[in-house]
Structure formats: C-alpha cells, structure tokens
Amino acid sequence: MPGQRETMTGRQKAAVLLISLGPEVAAKVYQQLTQEEVEQLTLEIANLRRVELEQREKVLQEFREIVQAKEYIAMGGIDYARKILEQALGPERASTVLMRLTSSLQVRPFDFARKADPEQLLGFLQDEHPQTMALVLSYLEPDQASHVISQLPHELQADVARRIALMNGTSPDVIAEVEQILESKLSTMATVDHTQAGGVDALVKILNGVDRGTEKSIIERLEQQDPELAEEIKKRMFLFEDIVMLDNRSIQRVIREVDPKDLQLALKAASQEVQDLIFRNMSKRMAETFKEDMEYMGPVRLRDVEDAQQRIVAVIRRLEEVGEIIIARGGGDDIIV
C-alpha cells in the first residue's frame, strides 16, 4: 500500500480528496466540472474500496499547500509565494508545490501586465509589433485591453483586432520570449503556462468595452480585410441579454420596432431580469397580453428562440447605427441631460 500511495495519479488524489471532504462539498465541486470529468472522477471514487487515514492525510496536506501557494501568488506574485513557502516548508518542498501549482492550476502569463495601469501598458506596447500587441492584449482583463486598443492609431486597431480574433494556442516558448523582452519595461516577474488566449470571444469582450467610434472603425476595416470574420464578430457584439444596458426610452423604441411574435419567442428563454425590464416598459394591458400569448405558445424550439433573439439584436444595432437608441459602453458615450 505505501508504494501505491507514492504513485497515485492526480485523478486518484482528486477522488480521495472528494471522499474526505464529504458528499455535500463533493456535490458542489461536481457542479463546476464537465460531464466527462464527473464521469471519470465517479469511476475513480467507485474503484476506491477503502481510503486509509495516512493516505487521506497526505492528500489533504498536499491540497492545503497548493491552496496556500495560490493565495500567496494572488497576494504578491510567484516570487513572494516562493519566499513564504520556503520559510514554511523548506526550499525543496516549496519548489515541488509551486511546480505542481503552475502545471495544474496554470498561473496565467503576463500577470505583471494585468497589474499595471492601462496608460502604462499603452506606453510600453505602442512600439511593439502588432502580433506582440495582440498576444499581450489577449491575456489582459477586457477593460484594460479595451482602453489600450482604443488609444492605438486607427490603422493599427483593426490589424491588432484581427490578430486577436484569429489567434489560436500560442507556444509557451513564444510567450516566454515575449515576457522576457517586456519585463525589462515592467519589472514584475511573470510565469508561463499553456493557457489559450485570443479568439473571436476575446476580441468581442474587448470591443464591448471601447467607445462606439473605435468599434465602428475596427469593424469597417475588418469588413475590408476579412468580411467573414467581421460578420462573425458583429453577431457576437451584442447579445439579447445585453438589452439590460439600454435605457427605458431605448427599450420602448425597440418594443415598437420589433415583431411582437419575435419578442414573445425571445422572452421565452430570457432571464427574469430581462423579462421584468421589458414588461416594465409596456403598458399594463400590453404586458398582460404578452404574458398570456407566451403561455398559449407552449413549448418552443431553442433554435427558434435564438433566431428571434438574433433578429431583435439586428434591430437594436440598426437603431443604434442611426442614433435612435444608445447602448451603454465604455468611454466616449457619456450622456449629458
């Protein structure tokens, strides 16, 4: 049995941990996992006929150390975590814990950049190659990246945006090289992982935080360079649930403009917040009629609901284009009454 404990796989350790934590906590953990992960862990737990006390204590101790290390990294970075862990566990054990943490929990690259002021980021990125800009912006928080891309020259904005959208997984060696170059401008150390960044979703989050003029300029240039990519981005730029960003006047304008049947379909799968917001901007009689019609409608296909929501989103974007409604955005769209 001792030899078995020494060679336990990560999945076996996870099974022992869940058994030790009890069914209530294990159930909450299951809610955060994929179906495949749940099935694999359940099989592993079923195969564990017995968990010895020594085995359980070893797994729990390892778990505590990793949690502590992650907290130290969040507080002061990887170097701070190493210093504290070496004092508590010794240099060899500290290195083992940090290696396990960075390989399993993946400390994200460019941590130093996420802690920097957006203006400072702009200063050290603006002279870099567009691909380097795209890589770094992909790992930033969306609001930071939105600020930086808004301040870039117009001719660069679409180029960088396109590179972010088309970016797939980046080699850890490339990330390490870029970090090494940039750390001379910002001194905080960062660590490398295999995390995939970039893609259309990452770009959409960034564009949702820029001002309308910047967004329009980037989309127009992308339409010339890559029409299919531009169309894909436009489809994701404003989701139906984002209707909560509209003011009451704009919502009333949308209600008058869209097909009532589309709105009824769209509301079938909408959140309670969205439903309440829509009904508040209708007359009492109209709201009651809508609710009755939605009940009579009965079960509907998800595809029909999504199509209806997409048609409403198209109306919203058209109304914004002609200035009849305003979508709350980052920077540049403040309204003075």
N, C-alpha and C positions, 0 to 999 in steps of 0.2 A: 504493500500500500504506500510506503514512503516514496518509492520510485515513481508510482503513478501520480502522486501529488506534485512531484517535481516537473513532470512533463504534461501537466494539464494544459489543454488548449484554452484560448480566450473564450470560446463558446462554453466550455465546461465551467470555467470560472464564473461566467455570467449566470449559468444555471445554479451554481452553488450560492451565488450572491442573492438571487431572487428567492431561492428556498429559505435562506437565512433571514431575509427581510420580511417574509410572511406574505400571505395571499393578497392582502389589501394593497400593500405597496407594489407588489409584483403586477397586480392588475393595472395600476396607474402607469407603470413602466411600459406594459404591453400597449397601452394606448398611444405611445409615442413611437412605436416600431412599425415597420412594414409588415405586410401579411407573411412574406417569406421569412423574415426574421422571427416572427411569432411562431411560425411552424417549426423552424429549426431549434429555437430555444425550448419549445414544448417537448420536442422529441428528446432533447438532451436532458431535460428535467425528468422525463419518464424513464430514461435509462439510468438515472442516479438512484440506485436502490437505497443507498444509505450515505449520509454525509457525516463524516467523523468530526468531532469537536476541533481537533487540531487543523483539519483541512478547512473548516469553516473560518476559524480564527485567522488563518493565513490569508484567505481570500478577502476577508473583511479588512484586515490590516493594509493589504495592497490597495484596496478601494479607497480607504481613508487617505492614504498617502497621495494617491492620484488626485483626489478631490482637493486636498490641501495645496498641492502643487498648482493646480488650475487656479485656485483662489489667489495664490501668490503672484502668478503670472498676470492675472487681471489687475492686481493692485500695483505692481511695479515692473512688470516685464519679466522676460526669461532670466536675465542676469540676477534680478532681485530674488526670484524664486530659487535659483540655484544656491545663492548665498544662504538663504534661510534654511533650505533643506539640508545643506552640508553641515550647518550647525546642529540640526536636529537629528540627522540620520547618518552623517559621515559622507565624505566625497563619493565613495563608490556607490552607495545606496542611492544618493541623490541623483547621480548620473543615470542610474538604471530607471528611476522613477520618471525623470524628465524625458528620457528616450522613449519609454513606454507611452507617456502622455502625448508627445508630439507625433508619434506614429499612429496612435489610436484616436485621439481627440482632435488632432490636427490644428496646431496653432497657426492661424492664418498669416500668410505673407503680408508685408507692408504694414505691420502693426504700427510702426513708427509714423507712417503717413496718416493713419486714422486718428492719431493723437495730435496731429498738427493742425494749426489754424488754416482755413481754406485759402486765405491770401498768401500764406507762407507756401502752401502747396503749389499755388499758381506760379509763384516766383521761381521755384526750382524745377517745375515741369515745363514751363513755356518754351524753353530752348531745347527740349528733348525731341527725339524722333516721334512722329505720330503713333507708331506702334508701341513705343515705350509709354507714351501718354495713355493709350488705350488700356494697356496692361495694368498700370497703376490705378487708373480710374475704376477699372472693373472690380478692384479689391477694396475701394473706398466705400464709406457709407453713402447712400444715394444723395443725401443733401449736400455732402462735401463735393461729390462728383458733379452735381448739378451746378454748384457755384463755379467750379473750375471751368467746366465746358462752356458756361455762359460768358466767361471772360476771355475765352480764346478768340483769335481773329476769325472772322466769318469763313474764310477759305479753309481754315483748319477744322472747324466744328464738325462739318459733315464727314470729313475724312476720318477723324477720330471716332465719331459716332458709328460709322460703317465698320471700322476695325473692331470696335467693341461688340457689335451685333454678330459679326462673323467669327469671333474668337471662340475656339474650342479649348480643350485642355491644353495647358502650357507646360512644357517640360520644367521640372524642378530645377534643372541646371540653368535654364534660361532665367527663371525667376531669381535664383541665387545670384547670377551675374548682374542682373538689373539692380537688385538690392544692394550689392556691393558697390556699384557705381553711385547710387543715390545716397547711400549712408554717409558719404563724405559731405553732403549738403545738409543732411539732418542726422545728428549723431546717434540717436537711439537705435539700438540693435533690434533686428527682427529675425524671425525664424522662417524656414522654408517648409512647405508642405505640398501635397499633390492636389489641393483643392482646385476645382474647376471654377473659373470665373468668366465673366463676359457673356456673350449671347444676347439674343433679342430681349429677353426678360430684363437683363441687367440694364440695357440701354433704355428700355421703356421706363424703368424706375428713375433713371437719371433725367430723362426728358420730361417726366411728370413734375419734376422739381424746378425746371428752368422757366423763364418768362416766355410768354406767347411768341414774341418776336424771334427769340433764339430757336424755339421749337420749329416755327414755320420755316426759318432759314435752313435749318438742318434737313427737314423733311423735303423741302423743294430741291435741295442739292442732291439728296439721296434719290429722289424721283428721276433725276437725270442720269445718275451713276448706276443705280440698281433699282429699277421700278418695282420688282417683286419684293425686294427687301423693304422698300419704303411702304408698300401696301400692307405687308405683314406687321410692321411697326405701328402703322395707323390703326389697324384693327385692335391692337392691344393698348393703345394710348389712353383710352377712356373706357372703363368697364361700366356696365349698367349700375352696379352697386355704387359707383363713384358719383351717382346722381345726388348723393348727400352733400356734395361740395357746391351745389347750386343754391342760390338764394331763393326765397319764396316766389319772387316775381318771375324768375327764370323757370322755375318748376311749373308755374301756372302757364307760362308761354309754351313749354314743352307739351303739357297736357292738351292744350288747344291744337297743337300741330300734329301730334302723332295719331295713328289709327287707334281708336278705343279698343278694338279687339287685340291689337298688338300689346297695348298696355295691360289688358287683363291677363293675357298669356304671360307677359314678362313678370307680373306681380305674383304669379303662382309659385315661383321659385325664389322670390326676393326675400331678403331678410325682413324681420319685423320692423326694423328702423326705417328701411326704405318704404315699406307699405304705409307705415304711420305718416311718414313725411308726405307721400303722395296724397293720401286721403285728407290730410290737414289742409291741403291746397285745393281741394274740391269743395263745392257746396255740399251741405249735409245730404241733400237729396241725391246728388250725383254719386257721392261716396257710397250711400246705401245701395243704389242701383248697381254700382260696380261690384260691390261685395256679393250681391245676390247673383249677378251674372257669372262671377267667378265660381260660386258654389254650384250653379247649374252646369257649368262647363265640365265638371267631373275630372277624372284623371286625364292628363295630357302627356305627350311625349316630351322628354327633356330636349330633344333636338328642336322641336317646335318652339319651346320656351326660349332657347338660346338664339334661334333665328329672330324671334320677335324682339328680344333684348338688343340684338345687334342692329336691327332696323331703327330702334329708338336711339341707340348710340349714334347712328349715322345722322339722324335728325338733329341731335344735340350738337354734334360737331359742325353741321351746316349752319345752324343758328348762331353758333359762336363765330364762325367764319365771317358772317355778315354783321356781327356786332349786336345781335338782338339779345343774347344772353352772355353771361360771364361765368367762366369756370375758375374757381379759386385756385391759384397756382403760386409757386414760389417766385419771389422777386418780380417787380415791374408791373404787377397787376393790382396794386392797391387802389381802392376806390375812395374818393373824397366826396362826401354828400354835402 
